[in-house]
Amino acid sequence: MPSAFERVVRSVVRELDNTRQFTPVDSLGSSSSFRPYSLLHRKPSRSWFWKPRYTCVNMSIKDILEPEAPEPDLEYVGPFLFCDATDGQLEGSVQLAGPGQGSIAAEAAVSKSHSTSMNVCRLLVDSKTLESLHRDRRLRRPEPKILQQLRQRGEDVFVVTEVLQTQQEVQVTQAGRLEGSGQLGVPGAVSFEGKGQGHLSRKRTVTIPEGSILAFRVAQLTIDSDWGKKQRTFQRPGRDDSSSQSCVARCSLKHFEFEEDGSDEESGLTEDFRGLKAEVEDIGRQLLCMDATLSRKLLGGLAAALRDPTALGALEELLEQGLCGKQLQPLDGVTSAVFECLMLSSGELVEEIADPVLYLLGALTVLSGDQQELLAEVALDTEALACHLELVHNLLEQSAPWQEPSTITLPPGLLERGWDETKPAWSLLEECGLELQTAAPHVRWEPQAQDRACALYTCLALLCSLSQQLC
């Protein structure tokens, strides 16, 4: 099940963010990094269907601007008292029988409880402050090294302008209990009958410190750049940089929401499930040129990378550099195993394969750590991949339009592998930010689930394409 911190963040954002412009913080460990005036960079997304990821630059706006000055004061709004409590039980039963095969009957009950109460405030940079920064402050020279690197990579830079922050330390506990009983009968020359029962309890507790950031909004930073249809942080290549001493750092007054990066407006793709499916199928066809040996080796390398988030991120970055023509350093470990599948004996990358693999890596990094672990376990299991893919396919198809909350009923035929908190399919969907029910196979769709749900569909579809080469 999702971490207690993630569950709290989702609930708070759902209640306090009517505009859906806040970005939830995905882990308690990074909650202190998204403070007002902090600088972030954003890697362009390779798909329309999940948002680009923000990464901390470990600098604030005062570190890149002259003259030296403290960060301006923030506006305080709140506090808001947030309370969330759940205490319920779901029951279900199943009975299977076949001619001459005996019968199996089972009953299960799942109980859940969690309770959270906290004060949350909004801290924001006033629009007049942004105008003052635009008018009075200039970029420090020499330009900070991190900005030089981001300029070279063409990645946009943003400044945190608003956050949702806790006002006191709070302890959050979520508990779940699964109880079940069943009996088995096998008729025949030797009759066999059996009964059994058991229970499984899980409990998670997390202490969220005072001042933790739960969600944030950003404004795009522009540095000596023209505002056109496509807004960029840095000036376009080819412009004279000789006037850099007078380079002005500006913050756009319009908060950044979602911008389509690197997409072809004439591609004919639509931003719905039909468009997602067409995009993924197009990428999947590029993987069909791989033979069984190469596919197995690539799947094994990806499975190993999925168990090591650091290796997964490094693999994506190295592949991006290689496709940009940069000379790669000698590789070892997990990254080496994957790159061997994508390179010629001369050391050059095979772009026809490297491009779709990079697309797959972009989708994999959108997923949570638990989802990555689950995919690592089934990466070489064609049947399991196909079952999970069909389930997510059905969910995304039924939940359209994704911008509206809805309740989805899952077809029983898709749940033959079981449907409770102990099953991989349940965890894969719950980690997307969806609320699931056991007794009736219902899923509560929330718009915030789109990023991970679309990325999950993409990962399952492309891993299926690779695993089918093994058959």
C-alpha positions in Angstrom: 0.0 0.0 0.0 1.2 3.6 -0.5 3.3 5.2 2.2 1.5 6.9 5.0 3.1 10.2 3.9 1.9 9.8 0.4 -1.6 9.1 1.5 -1.7 12.2 3.7 -0.3 14.4 0.9 -2.9 13.2 -1.5 -5.7 13.9 1.0 -4.5 17.4 1.8 -4.0 18.3 -1.8 -7.4 17.0 -2.8 -9.0 19.2 -0.1 -7.0 22.4 -0.4 -6.0 22.5 -4.1 -9.2 23.3 -6.1 -7.2 24.5 -9.0 -5.1 21.3 -9.2 -1.9 23.4 -9.7 0.1 22.1 -6.8 2.6 19.4 -7.3 2.5 16.8 -4.4 5.8 16.0 -2.7 6.4 12.2 -3.3 8.5 11.4 -0.2 9.1 12.7 3.3 12.9 12.6 2.6 12.6 15.3 0.0 9.9 17.4 1.7 12.5 20.0 3.0 13.8 20.6 -0.5 10.9 22.5 -2.0 10.8 25.6 0.1 9.8 29.0 -1.3 12.4 30.6 -3.5 14.1 27.2 -4.1 15.3 26.6 -7.7 14.2 23.5 -9.5 14.9 22.1 -13.0 12.6 20.1 -15.1 13.5 17.4 -17.5 11.3 17.5 -20.6 8.8 14.6 -20.7 9.0 12.3 -23.6 5.2 11.9 -23.5 2.1 14.0 -23.4 0.6 11.7 -20.8 2.6 12.3 -17.7 4.1 15.5 -16.4 7.8 16.3 -16.4 9.6 15.8 -13.1 10.9 18.6 -11.0 14.4 18.1 -9.4 16.0 20.4 -6.8 19.0 22.4 -7.9 20.1 22.9 -4.2 20.1 26.7 -4.7 17.7 29.5 -3.9 17.0 32.5 -6.1 19.2 34.7 -3.9 22.2 32.5 -4.9 22.0 33.5 -8.6 20.9 37.2 -8.3 22.7 40.5 -7.7 22.8 42.6 -5.7 23.2 40.5 -2.5 20.0 40.6 -0.6 17.9 38.4 1.7 15.0 36.6 0.3 11.8 38.8 0.5 9.2 37.9 3.1 6.4 35.5 2.3 2.7 35.9 2.6 1.1 33.6 5.2 -2.4 32.2 4.6 -4.1 29.9 7.2 -3.9 27.8 9.2 -6.2 25.2 7.8 -7.2 22.4 10.2 -7.1 19.2 8.2 -8.8 16.0 9.6 -9.0 12.6 7.8 -10.3 9.4 9.5 -11.3 6.1 8.0 -12.5 3.0 9.8 -14.2 0.4 7.7 -14.5 -3.3 6.7 -15.0 -4.9 3.4 -16.1 -8.5 2.9 -16.2 -10.9 0.0 -16.4 -14.5 -0.9 -15.6 -16.8 -3.8 -16.4 -20.3 -4.8 -14.8 -22.2 -7.7 -15.9 -25.6 -9.0 -15.3 -27.8 -12.0 -16.5 -31.2 -13.2 -14.4 -33.8 -11.5 -12.0 -31.2 -10.1 -13.5 -30.6 -6.7 -14.4 -27.2 -5.3 -12.7 -24.4 -3.4 -14.6 -21.9 -1.3 -13.1 -18.9 0.5 -14.2 -15.9 2.5 -12.2 -12.8 3.2 -12.6 -9.6 5.2 -10.4 -6.5 4.9 -10.5 -3.8 7.6 -8.7 -0.5 7.2 -8.2 2.4 9.6 -6.2 5.6 9.6 -6.6 8.9 11.4 -4.9 12.2 10.7 -5.3 15.7 12.2 -2.9 18.5 11.4 -2.7 22.3 10.8 -1.5 23.2 7.3 -0.7 26.7 6.1 0.0 28.3 2.7 3.3 30.2 2.2 3.5 32.2 -1.0 5.5 34.8 -2.8 3.4 37.9 -3.5 3.1 38.9 -7.2 4.5 42.3 -6.3 7.7 40.5 -5.1 8.1 38.8 -8.4 7.7 42.1 -10.2 10.3 43.6 -7.9 12.8 40.8 -8.7 12.1 41.2 -12.4 12.7 45.0 -12.2 15.6 45.3 -9.7 17.7 42.2 -9.7 20.1 40.9 -12.3 21.9 37.6 -12.8 25.1 37.1 -10.9 28.3 36.9 -12.9 30.0 34.6 -13.5 27.0 32.5 -14.1 26.6 29.7 -11.5 28.0 26.4 -12.9 24.7 24.6 -12.4 22.9 27.1 -14.6 25.6 26.7 -17.3 25.0 22.9 -17.2 21.2 23.3 -17.5 21.6 25.8 -20.3 23.7 23.3 -22.2 21.1 20.6 -21.7 18.2 22.9 -22.6 16.4 22.2 -19.3 14.1 24.9 -17.9 14.5 26.3 -14.4 11.7 27.2 -12.0 11.4 28.9 -8.7 9.0 27.7 -5.9 6.5 30.4 -5.3 3.9 28.7 -3.0 3.8 25.7 -0.7 1.5 23.8 1.6 3.4 23.3 4.9 2.7 21.6 8.2 2.6 23.8 11.3 3.4 21.2 13.9 4.8 17.7 14.2 2.2 15.1 13.4 2.3 11.3 13.7 0.3 9.4 11.1 -0.6 5.7 11.4 -2.4 3.6 8.9 -3.3 0.0 9.6 -4.9 -2.8 7.6 -6.0 -6.3 8.5 -6.9 -9.1 6.1 -8.7 -12.1 7.5 -9.7 -15.2 5.5 -11.1 -18.7 5.8 -11.7 -21.4 3.2 -12.3 -25.1 2.5 -11.2 -27.4 -0.2 -12.9 -30.6 -1.3 -11.5 -33.0 -3.9 -13.9 -36.0 -4.6 -12.6 -39.2 -6.1 -11.4 -42.7 -5.2 -9.7 -41.1 -2.2 -11.8 -38.3 -0.8 -9.9 -35.2 0.5 -11.3 -32.3 2.4 -9.6 -29.5 4.3 -10.3 -26.2 6.0 -8.1 -23.3 7.0 -8.2 -19.7 8.3 -5.7 -17.0 9.0 -5.1 -13.3 9.1 -2.5 -10.8 8.0 -1.9 -7.4 9.8 0.0 -4.5 8.5 0.7 -1.2 10.2 2.7 1.9 9.1 3.5 4.9 11.2 5.4 8.0 10.1 6.3 11.2 12.0 6.0 14.3 9.8 8.1 17.1 11.3 6.9 20.6 11.8 7.6 22.7 8.7 7.4 19.8 6.2 6.4 20.8 2.7 3.5 18.7 1.4 3.0 20.3 -2.0 4.4 23.2 -4.0 3.7 25.5 -7.0 6.3 27.1 -9.3 6.9 29.9 -11.7 9.2 29.6 -14.6 12.4 31.5 -14.5 13.5 33.2 -17.7 17.0 34.5 -18.3 17.4 36.9 -21.2 14.8 35.0 -23.2 12.0 36.0 -25.4 8.5 34.9 -24.5 6.9 33.2 -27.5 4.5 30.4 -28.0 6.9 28.1 -26.3 8.4 29.6 -23.2 12.0 28.7 -22.3 14.3 29.6 -19.5 17.4 30.3 -21.6 17.7 32.2 -24.8 17.5 30.2 -28.0 20.8 28.9 -29.5 22.4 31.2 -31.9 21.6 34.5 -30.2 24.5 36.8 -29.3 25.5 36.2 -25.7 27.9 39.2 -25.6 25.3 41.2 -23.6 25.2 38.7 -20.8 26.5 41.2 -18.3 23.1 42.9 -18.5 21.2 39.6 -18.5 18.0 39.9 -16.5 16.5 37.1 -14.5 12.7 37.2 -14.6 9.9 35.2 -13.0 6.8 34.7 -15.1 3.8 35.9 -13.3 1.7 33.1 -14.7 2.1 29.9 -12.6 3.4 27.0 -14.7 0.9 24.2 -15.1 1.5 21.6 -17.8 3.3 22.3 -21.1 3.7 19.9 -23.9 7.4 19.4 -24.3 8.9 18.2 -27.5 5.6 17.1 -28.9 4.6 17.3 -32.6 1.5 19.3 -33.0 0.8 17.7 -36.3 1.2 14.1 -35.0 -2.5 13.6 -34.9 -2.3 12.1 -31.4 -5.1 13.0 -28.9 -4.7 13.5 -25.2 -6.9 10.6 -24.2 -6.6 6.8 -24.0 -6.8 6.5 -27.8 -3.8 8.8 -28.1 -1.8 7.0 -25.4 -2.4 3.6 -27.0 -1.4 4.9 -30.4 1.8 6.5 -29.0 2.8 3.3 -27.0 2.0 1.0 -30.0 4.2 3.2 -32.2 7.1 2.9 -29.7 6.5 -0.8 -29.2 6.8 -1.6 -32.9 10.4 -0.2 -32.8 11.3 -3.0 -30.3 10.2 -5.8 -32.5 13.5 -5.9 -34.4 15.2 -7.4 -31.4 15.8 -11.2 -31.3 14.9 -13.4 -28.4 18.5 -13.4 -26.9 18.8 -9.7 -27.0 15.3 -9.2 -25.6 16.0 -11.5 -22.7 19.2 -9.8 -21.9 17.6 -6.4 -22.0 14.7 -7.4 -19.8 17.2 -8.9 -17.3 19.1 -5.7 -17.2 16.0 -3.6 -16.8 14.8 -5.8 -14.0 18.1 -5.3 -12.1 17.9 -1.6 -12.7 14.3 -1.5 -11.3 15.6 -2.8 -8.0 18.1 0.1 -7.8 16.5 3.6 -8.2 20.0 5.2 -8.4 21.0 2.9 -11.3 17.7 3.5 -13.1 18.2 7.3 -13.0 21.8 7.0 -14.1 20.9 4.7 -16.9 18.3 7.2 -18.2 20.8 10.1 -18.0 23.6 8.1 -19.7 21.3 7.1 -22.5 20.3 10.7 -23.1 23.9 11.7 -23.3 24.7 8.9 -25.7 21.8 9.8 -28.0 23.1 13.4 -28.0 26.4 12.2 -29.4 28.4 12.5 -26.2 31.2 10.1 -25.6 30.2 7.6 -22.9 32.6 6.6 -20.2 33.3 2.9 -19.6 30.3 1.4 -18.0 29.9 -1.4 -15.4 27.2 -3.2 -13.4 23.6 -2.8 -14.3 24.1 0.0 -16.8 26.7 -2.0 -18.7 24.3 -4.9 -19.1 21.6 -2.7 -20.6 23.9 -0.7 -22.8 25.4 -3.8 -24.3 22.0 -4.5 -25.8 21.9 -1.1 -27.4 25.4 -0.7 -28.8 27.3 -1.8 -31.9 30.8 -3.3 -31.6 32.1 0.1 -32.6 30.6 1.6 -29.4 27.9 3.5 -31.2 24.3 3.4 -30.0 21.7 1.8 -32.2 19.2 4.7 -32.2 16.3 2.6 -33.5 16.5 0.6 -30.2 17.9 3.2 -27.9 15.1 5.7 -28.5 12.3 3.4 -27.4 14.3 2.1 -24.5 14.8 5.7 -23.3 11.1 6.3 -23.6 10.5 3.2 -21.5 13.0 4.4 -18.9 11.2 7.8 -18.7 7.9 6.0 -17.9 9.6 3.7 -15.4 11.0 6.6 -13.4 7.5 8.1 -13.0 6.5 5.0 -11.0 6.8 4.6 -7.3 9.6 2.5 -5.8 7.0 -0.3 -4.9 5.7 -0.3 -8.5 9.2 -0.6 -9.8 9.9 -3.6 -7.5 6.8 -5.3 -8.6 7.6 -4.9 -12.3 11.1 -6.2 -11.6 9.5 -9.4 -10.3 7.4 -10.0 -13.4 9.6 -8.5 -16.1 10.3 -12.0 -17.5 6.8 -13.4 -16.9 4.9 -12.8 -20.1 1.6 -14.1 -18.7 1.7 -11.9 -15.6 2.6 -8.8 -17.7 -0.3 -9.5 -20.1 -2.8 -9.9 -17.2 -1.7 -6.6 -15.5 -1.7 -4.8 -18.9 -5.3 -5.9 -19.7 -6.4 -4.7 -16.2 -4.8 -1.2 -16.6 -6.0 -0.9 -20.2 -9.5 -1.5 -19.0 -9.2 1.0 -16.2 -7.8 3.8 -18.4 -10.4 3.2 -21.1 -13.3 3.3 -18.6 -12.1 6.3 -16.6 -12.0 8.7 -19.6 -12.2 11.7 -19.5 -9.4 11.5 -17.0 -10.0 15.0 -15.7 -13.1 14.0 -13.9 -13.4 11.7 -10.8 -15.4 8.6 -11.4 -16.1 5.1 -10.0 -15.0 2.2 -12.2 -16.3 -1.4 -12.0 -13.7 -3.9 -13.0 -14.8 -7.0 -15.0 -14.5 -10.1 -12.9 -12.7 -11.9 -15.7 -9.7 -9.6 -15.2 -9.3 -10.5 -11.5 -8.7 -14.3 -11.8 -5.4 -13.9 -10.1 -7.1 -12.4 -7.0 -8.2 -9.0 -5.8 -7.1 -7.9 -2.4 -4.2 -6.0 -0.7 -1.8 -8.9 -1.0 -2.0 -9.1 -4.8 0.4 -7.4 -7.2 -2.4 -5.9 -9.3 -3.9 -4.2 -6.3 -0.6 -2.7 -5.3 0.2 -1.5 -8.8 -3.1 0.4 -9.0 -3.1 1.7 -5.4 0.3 3.2 -5.8 -1.1 5.3 -8.7 -3.2 7.1 -6.1 -6.4 5.2 -6.6 -8.9 4.0 -4.0 -9.8 0.3 -4.4 -12.6 -1.8 -3.0 -12.5 -5.5 -2.3 -16.0 -6.8 -2.0 -17.2 -5.2 -5.2 -14.2 -4.8 -7.6 -14.5 -1.0 -7.8 -11.8 1.6 -8.4 -12.3 5.3 -7.5 -10.6 7.2 -10.3 -8.9 10.6 -9.4 -7.4 13.0 -11.9 -4.1 13.1 -9.9 -3.7 9.4 -10.8 -3.2 10.1 -14.5 0.6 10.4 -14.5 1.4 7.1 -12.8 -1.5 5.2 -14.4 -0.5 6.2 -17.9 3.2 5.5 -17.1 2.2 2.1 -15.7 0.3 1.2 -18.8 3.2 2.3 -21.0 5.7 0.2 -19.0 3.5 -2.9 -19.0 2.8 -2.6 -22.8 6.5 -2.2 -23.7 7.7 -4.9 -21.3 5.1 -7.1 -22.9 6.4 -6.3 -26.4 9.9 -7.4 -25.3 8.8 -10.5 -23.4 6.7 -11.7 -26.4 10.0 -12.0 -28.3 11.0 -14.7 -25.9 8.0 -17.0 -26.9 
